[in-house]
Amino acid sequence: MNITYKSDIIPNAEEVIDLFIKAGLKRPTEPERIALMLKNADLLITAWDNDKLVGICRTITDWVWCAYLSDLAVYTDLKHSGIGKEMIAQTREKLGPQCMLLLLSVPTAFDYYPKVGFNKEDRAFSIERTE
């Protein structure tokens, strides 16, 4: 396995949909919607095993105060390989020291995020999407 990380390309929607499915992440499966999610992200870090997309970290940010890590996905059979941790590290490096990184976690990842440097917060609020 030879993993390389890239921040200068937007993968195609079908690759990302396949990754989300194989990572066990519930996300939209309409290519048009995924394409817009990717296009409108401020920062994408992707992980590749040769030419196969095996991880993605998608972030929305203002670059000086806060950033929302909206997607972190790694192929299920490659979890515990350090790919997610490295994508988070590269995201933090690109954001710089002024910018906080926050996220909403799926219940199955609650134990993961403190291991890679996140603090658990009890002060978040949300309004759910209708579609």
C-alpha positions as CSV (number, residue, x, y, z in Angstrom):
1,M,0.0,0.0,0.0
2,N,1.4,3.4,-1.1
3,I,-0.8,6.2,0.2
4,T,-0.3,9.7,-1.2
5,Y,-2.2,12.8,0.0
6,K,-3.4,15.6,-2.3
7,S,-5.0,18.9,-1.7
8,D,-5.0,20.2,-5.3
9,I,-7.7,18.1,-7.0
10,I,-11.4,17.6,-6.7
11,P,-12.2,13.9,-7.2
12,N,-15.2,13.0,-9.3
13,A,-18.6,12.5,-7.5
14,E,-18.8,8.8,-8.4
15,E,-15.4,8.1,-6.6
16,V,-16.6,10.0,-3.6
17,I,-20.0,8.3,-3.4
18,D,-18.2,4.9,-3.7
19,L,-15.8,6.0,-0.9
20,F,-18.7,7.1,1.4
21,I,-20.5,3.8,0.9
22,K,-17.3,1.7,1.5
23,A,-16.5,3.9,4.5
24,G,-19.9,3.3,6.0
25,L,-20.7,7.0,6.0
26,K,-24.3,8.0,5.3
27,R,-24.2,10.8,2.7
28,P,-26.3,11.7,-0.4
29,T,-25.8,9.4,-3.4
30,E,-26.9,11.9,-6.1
31,P,-23.8,12.7,-8.1
32,E,-25.0,16.3,-8.7
33,R,-25.3,17.0,-5.0
34,I,-22.0,15.4,-4.2
35,A,-20.3,17.4,-7.0
36,L,-21.6,20.6,-5.4
37,M,-20.5,19.6,-1.9
38,L,-17.0,19.1,-3.3
39,K,-17.0,22.2,-5.4
40,N,-18.2,24.4,-2.6
41,A,-15.7,23.1,0.0
42,D,-12.9,25.4,1.0
43,L,-10.4,22.6,1.6
44,L,-10.2,19.0,0.4
45,I,-7.5,16.6,1.5
46,T,-7.7,13.3,-0.3
47,A,-5.9,10.0,0.2
48,W,-5.0,7.8,-2.7
49,D,-3.7,4.2,-3.0
50,N,-2.1,4.6,-6.4
51,D,-5.1,5.9,-8.5
52,K,-7.8,4.8,-6.1
53,L,-9.5,7.3,-3.8
54,V,-9.4,5.7,-0.3
55,G,-9.9,8.8,2.0
56,I,-11.3,12.3,2.0
57,C,-11.4,15.2,4.5
58,R,-13.7,18.0,3.4
59,T,-13.7,21.3,5.2
60,I,-15.5,24.6,5.1
61,T,-13.7,27.6,6.6
62,D,-13.1,31.4,6.8
63,W,-9.4,30.6,7.3
64,V,-8.9,32.9,10.3
65,W,-11.3,31.9,13.0
66,C,-13.1,28.6,12.5
67,A,-13.3,25.6,10.2
68,Y,-16.0,22.9,10.0
69,L,-14.7,19.5,9.1
70,S,-17.8,18.3,7.3
71,D,-16.6,14.9,6.1
72,L,-13.9,12.5,7.1
73,A,-14.1,9.2,5.3
74,V,-11.7,6.3,4.9
75,Y,-12.3,2.9,3.4
76,T,-13.4,0.6,6.1
77,D,-10.7,-2.0,5.4
78,L,-8.1,0.8,5.8
79,K,-9.3,2.3,9.1
80,H,-6.7,2.2,11.9
81,S,-4.0,2.8,9.2
82,G,-3.5,6.4,10.2
83,I,-5.0,7.8,7.0
84,G,-7.7,9.8,8.8
85,K,-5.2,11.1,11.3
86,E,-2.9,12.3,8.6
87,M,-5.7,14.0,6.6
88,I,-6.7,15.8,9.8
89,A,-3.1,16.8,10.4
90,Q,-2.7,18.2,6.9
91,T,-6.0,20.1,7.2
92,R,-4.8,21.7,10.5
93,E,-1.5,22.6,8.9
94,K,-3.2,24.3,5.9
95,L,-5.7,26.1,8.2
96,G,-2.9,27.6,10.4
97,P,-2.8,28.3,14.1
98,Q,-5.5,31.0,14.2
99,C,-8.2,28.7,13.0
100,M,-10.1,26.2,15.2
101,L,-11.4,23.0,13.7
102,L,-14.7,21.6,14.8
103,L,-17.1,18.9,13.6
104,L,-20.2,16.9,14.3
105,S,-19.5,13.2,14.9
106,V,-21.6,10.2,14.1
107,P,-22.1,8.1,17.2
108,T,-19.8,5.3,16.0
109,A,-16.8,7.8,15.8
110,F,-17.2,9.3,19.3
111,D,-14.2,7.4,20.6
112,Y,-12.0,8.2,17.6
113,Y,-11.9,12.0,17.6
114,P,-10.4,12.4,21.1
115,K,-7.6,10.1,20.0
116,V,-6.6,12.4,17.2
117,G,-6.7,15.7,19.2
118,F,-10.3,16.8,19.3
119,N,-11.9,18.0,22.6
120,K,-15.5,16.8,23.3
121,E,-17.9,19.7,23.5
122,D,-21.3,19.8,25.0
123,R,-22.3,23.2,23.7
124,A,-23.3,22.6,20.1
125,F,-26.7,23.2,18.5
126,S,-28.1,22.3,15.1
127,I,-31.1,22.6,12.9
128,E,-31.6,19.5,10.8
129,R,-31.9,19.6,7.0
130,T,-35.3,18.9,5.5
131,E,-33.9,17.0,2.4
